[in-house]
Amino acid sequence: MTQGIHAPPHPRSSHQRRYDIDALRVFAFGLLIFYHVGMFYASDWHWHVKSQYSSEVLQRVMLMVNPWRMPLIFLVSGFASYFLLRKLGRNGFARSRVWRLLLPLLFGMVVIVPPQAYLQAVANGGFEGHYGEFLWRYLTLQSWPPKAFDGSDIGVTWNHLWYLPYLLTYSLILSLLAPFLRRPIGRGLVQGFQNLGGWQLFVVPVLLFVVYDFLLYDRFPATYAWHNDWHSHAVYFTAFILGYVMATADRLWRELQRLRWPAIVLAVSTYLLYFHVEVHEFLPTSVNRAGRRLLSNYNGWFWLLAVLGWAHHLLNRPFSWLPYATEAVFSWYILHQTITIVAGVALTKYQLGPAVEPLLVVLATVIGCAAIHEFAIRRWRLLRPLFGLKSMPAGETNFVQHRPI
C-alpha cells in the first residue's frame, strides 16, 4: 500500500508517475470480485454456496482468466512493495506490512467472513440455528461437524482473505531477501530477467511455473490454508518477486509494450488450444494431462504479458477516477464476497431465472461495496485501518489517500 506508484528518476523526468500500475491494481481486484460472483454459478467448481442456476458457458469464460488472475494480483503487489521498501527501509517496510495486512485479516475473520461460513454451514447441514448462535460458537473456537464449512476442521476461516496472510509472508521474506538482491549474484539474476526480450520473454520465465506444476501440483493441491500449500506458495511468491524486480525495469516495460500484439494473439490461441485438448481428450490420458498443464502455464504467462503490455500502452496517464478507485478497491476486496454470498443466497430463493438473478447479485455486490466504502469506511477514522486504509489526518473530513498494496 504505497503512496501511489512512482518510477525511479528518468533522464527526461525526475519524478514520473506510474499510473498504469495503479490502474492495473484496480483492474486485478475488480476482476477478482466479478470472478467470485461467477463462482456462485460455475457448473462444476466447488464454492462455499451455489445458486440453483449454473452455467457451463460462464465456466469456460472463467477458465480463460483462471491461470493468471491471482498471479497478476501478486505481481502488482510486488510492484508496490519495491517502492514501499525503498521509501521505508527494511524494518519500516516489515512493520508497515504487519499493521496494514494483519489488522484487516483479523478484523475480517471476526466480522466480515463469519456470515459466509454460517450460510455454508446451513446449506451443508452442519448447523441449525440463528446467526447469533453460530457466531458465538465460531468466536469461541468450538468444534464443528466434518465439512460444515471451509475451515471448519480448524474452527475459523479466512475464506477469500487468504491473500492477506500470503502477502504478509512474502513481504516479510522480501524484507530479509532485499540485501541479497543488491549483491552481485542477486543483482545479476535481477538484471538477467530485466534484460529478457523477444522470444526469451515469452519462453524463459514460464519455465519456472512449469517446473512447479510438475513437481508440486499433485503433491500439494491448492488449499489456501497457508500450511502445506507449497504449489500455491511457489507460484505466488515467484509472481510477487517478479513484480518487485520489474518495478523500475524501463527497458522491460518498453519491450512489453512492443510485444503486446503477439502476446494477446498467443494468449487467445493457447486458450483455444487448451480448451480443445481438455474437451476432446484425443491423446492418451498421461500425454493429455501433461499437455494441458504445459498449455495452462504458457497460456497464463501469455495473458500476463498481454495485460501488462496493453496496460502500459493504454493506462499510463492520470485518469480522474484513479486516486479514488485505488483507495476504494481494497475495501471492496475485503467486503465483496460476503455481500455476494448473502445476496446470492437471499435471491436464489425467489427463482428469478438465470439472467435476472446473476444481474441482481452483481448489482448488490457493486452497490453494497460502493456504499459501505463511501459512507462508512473512508469517512470513519476507526474503520479505515481495519480495511487497510491510511489513517485520516486530524481535522480532515474528506480525505482520499490511495495506498496500493
FENCORNOR-V878787 format. One record per backbone hydrogen bond with DSSP energy under -0.5 kcal/mol. CO is the residue of the C=O (numbers start at 1). NH is the residue of the N-H. Records with the same first field share a line. If there is no record, write none. Layout:
CO = NH, NH
//
This chain:
2 = 4, 404
4 = 6
5 = 18
10 = 13
13 = 10
15 = 17
16 = 7
17 = 19
18 = 21, 22
19 = 23
20 = 24
21 = 25
22 = 26
23 = 27
24 = 28
25 = 29
26 = 30
27 = 31
28 = 32
29 = 33
30 = 34
31 = 35
32 = 36
33 = 37
34 = 38
35 = 39
36 = 40
37 = 40
38 = 41, 42
40 = 51
41 = 55
55 = 43, 59
56 = 60
57 = 61
58 = 62
59 = 63
60 = 64
61 = 64, 65
62 = 65, 66
63 = 67
65 = 68, 69
68 = 72
69 = 73
70 = 74
71 = 75
72 = 76
73 = 77
74 = 78
75 = 79
76 = 80
77 = 81
78 = 82
79 = 82, 83
80 = 84
81 = 85
82 = 86
83 = 87
84 = 88
85 = 89
88 = 92
89 = 93
90 = 94
91 = 95
92 = 96
93 = 97
94 = 98
95 = 99
96 = 100
97 = 101, 102
98 = 102, 103
99 = 103
101 = 105
102 = 106
103 = 107
104 = 108
105 = 109
106 = 110
107 = 111, 112
108 = 113
113 = 116, 117
114 = 118
115 = 119
116 = 120
117 = 121
118 = 122
119 = 123
120 = 124
121 = 126, 127
122 = 125
130 = 134
131 = 135
132 = 136
133 = 137
134 = 138
135 = 139
136 = 140
137 = 142
138 = 141
145 = 148
149 = 152
151 = 154, 155
158 = 161
159 = 162
160 = 163
161 = 164, 165
162 = 166
163 = 167
164 = 168
165 = 169
166 = 170
167 = 171
168 = 172
169 = 173
170 = 174
171 = 175
172 = 176
173 = 176, 177
174 = 178
177 = 180, 181
178 = 182
179 = 182, 183
180 = 183, 186
183 = 187
184 = 188
185 = 189
186 = 190
187 = 191
188 = 192
189 = 193
190 = 194
191 = 195
193 = 196
197 = 200
198 = 201, 202
199 = 203
200 = 204, 205
203 = 207
204 = 207
205 = 208, 209
206 = 210
207 = 211
208 = 212
209 = 213
210 = 214
211 = 215
212 = 216, 217
213 = 217
216 = 220
220 = 231
225 = 227
226 = 229
228 = 230
229 = 233
230 = 234
231 = 235
232 = 236
233 = 237
234 = 238
235 = 239
236 = 240
237 = 241
238 = 242
239 = 243
240 = 244
241 = 245
242 = 246
243 = 247
244 = 247
246 = 249
248 = 250
249 = 253
250 = 254
251 = 255
252 = 256
253 = 257
254 = 258
255 = 259
257 = 260
259 = 263
260 = 264
261 = 265
262 = 266
263 = 267
264 = 268
265 = 269
266 = 270
267 = 271
268 = 272
269 = 273
270 = 274
271 = 275
272 = 276
273 = 277
274 = 278
275 = 279
276 = 280
277 = 281
284 = 288
285 = 289
286 = 290
287 = 291
288 = 292
289 = 293
290 = 294
291 = 295
292 = 296
293 = 297
294 = 298
295 = 299
296 = 300
297 = 301
298 = 302
299 = 303
300 = 304
301 = 305
302 = 306
303 = 307
304 = 308
305 = 309
306 = 310
307 = 311
308 = 312
309 = 313
310 = 314
311 = 315
315 = 317
317 = 319
319 = 322
321 = 325
322 = 326
323 = 327
324 = 328
325 = 329
327 = 330, 331
328 = 332
329 = 333
330 = 334
331 = 335
332 = 336
333 = 337
335 = 338, 339
336 = 340
337 = 341
338 = 342
339 = 343
340 = 344
341 = 345
342 = 346
343 = 347
344 = 348
345 = 349
347 = 350
348 = 351
353 = 357
355 = 359
356 = 360
357 = 361
358 = 362
359 = 363
360 = 364
361 = 365
362 = 366
363 = 367
364 = 368
365 = 369
366 = 370
367 = 371
368 = 372
369 = 373
370 = 374
371 = 375
372 = 376, 377
373 = 378
376 = 380
379 = 381
380 = 383, 384
381 = 385
383 = 387
384 = 387, 389
385 = 388
393 = 396
401 = 403
402 = 4
404 = 2
//
